[in-house]
Amino acid sequence: MSTATPETTLTVDRDVRFRETPERTLAMDVYRPTDEPGSADGRPAALCVHGGGWREGSKGQLSRSALDFAS
């Protein structure tokens, strides 16, 4: 059975630093289509932030959702 949309190959850039504090380094994972060329105009984006008030949880909690959004 075929799908309605073609499958997308994804690249995941893990632990991309976005902020340094005296207590810790903050990092994110970036999920993006591999087979689409970059664009000077940019692309749509979704920012997923886990709950926990910067004290509990991890960015890995939303990895499945991030894969779905990026594909």
C-alpha positions, 0 to 999 in steps of 0.5 A, a space after each residue: 500500500 502506498 502512502 499519500 506523501 513521499 517519505 522524507 529523509 531527515 538529518 538530526 543535528 544533536 546538541 547544538 549549543 544556543 546558550 552558555 550560563 555559569 551553571 550549564 550549557 543549553 543545547 538543542 537538537 535540530 531536525 531537518 529534511 536532508 533532501 531539500 536544499 537550503 533557502 536564503 528565504 528560510 523554511 517554516 519551523 516549529 520550536 518544541 520545548 519540554 516542560 519542567 521549568 529548566 529543572 527537570 526533563 530533557 530535550 529527548 522527551 519530544 524527539 518523536 514529535 520533532 521527527 513528525 514535524 520535520 518529515 
